[in-house]
Amino acid sequence: MMQKVDDSSVFDRVWADYKAGFGGADGNYWMGNDRIHQLTMFVRYKLRVELQTQDESSFWAEYNVFLVAREERNYKVMALFYSAGDSDMLRSMKGNAFSTSDNDNDDNVSNCAQYIGGGFWYDEGECDGCFVTGRGDNFNCYLATSTYPMSAPLKTARMWLQCK
């Protein structure tokens, strides 16, 4: 679904790019929101997330249900049910619409995608959570673990769909 192997600004893209997808499987990559919607609308897949922090610590999470609405609903996350892992790191994106710098769908006064530097399902009102598409210092994630009770700077991030 997505992979970010460095903190470059390659994810600082517009709505059309996130809709269609970009990059390649050997580097930074986004599958495309249309495809994510098509694959998740029948609950055939679960979502797996793996993050590696700058100090080489690894964290993961699985979500048994991950449903994304069609473009007319701004690719809103309709369902997200955490099932296993180190931390429910994506909990803040449940119920959120997808936002990019040119299509602001978060409830924040500012545009989270412009501030963070990449498209994602940003937390309502806070521009808070897990920024797996962010640039520079905004490539981080709030893990809520004993090791990282606050945001941890990331080295890599991967999210993919697995057959149930």
Buried (B, 14 or more C-beta within 10 A) or exposed (E): BBBBBEBEBBBBBEBEBBBBBBBEEEEBBBBBBBBBBEBBEEEEBBBBBBBBBEEEBEBBBBBBBBBBBEEEEBBBBBBBBBEEBBBBBBBBBBEBBBBBBBBBBBBBEEBBBBBBBBBBBBBBEEBBBBBBBBBEEBBBBBBBEEEBEEBBBBBBBBBBBEEE
